[in-house]
Amino acid sequence: MNVRAASLFLVLCVLGAAPPRSAASGPSPAMMTTIHGVLAAVNAGDAARVGSYFAIKSTVIDENAPYVWSGSGAGETWWRAVAAMNEEGHVQQFRASALPVRYWSVSGTKAYVVVPLVITLIANGKPARETGLWTLTLQRLGTVWVIDTATWATQAKT
C-alpha cells in the first residue's frame, strides 16, 4: 500500500470511528433553557409564560380537541385549552418531566429536538402517568431559541 492510500485509509478509519455529534453531546444549553423553561411554566400552570417560549407564529399539535393551535399566541392558547380540560377532568398535581434528549439536529438557526416526557397527575383522585415524545422545532433569535412547532405523541397511559 502506498503512502497516499495508507493516509486515506487512516483518515477514513478515524472518521468512521468518531461518534456522531449527537452521541457526544446534547442540544445546546440555550436550547435546553427553552425546553426546561417551558416545562417549568407548564408545571406552574402559567399560560402566559408558556406562550413566551413560542415564536410569534407557531403551531402546536396535541391529542386534545381541537388538536391544532396555530398562529399568533398558539402556545398560550394551547396551554389554556389544556388547563381547561384538566380542570374539567378534575386533574391535580400535573407535572411534566423531561428525560434525556435522545435525538436532535441543528441546521443554522433551526433545530429539531425530540424530548421524551413523563407526565404524572392525579385525575379524579387517582394517580395517573403518561409517557410520550414531545417533538419540537426551534428557531434561534439572537442567542435565544424559541419553539416554532410542538407535537405530542403519547406512548403509554397508566
Order of alpha helices (4+ residues) and beta strands (2+ residues): alpha-alpha-alpha-alpha-beta-beta-alpha-beta-beta-beta-beta-beta
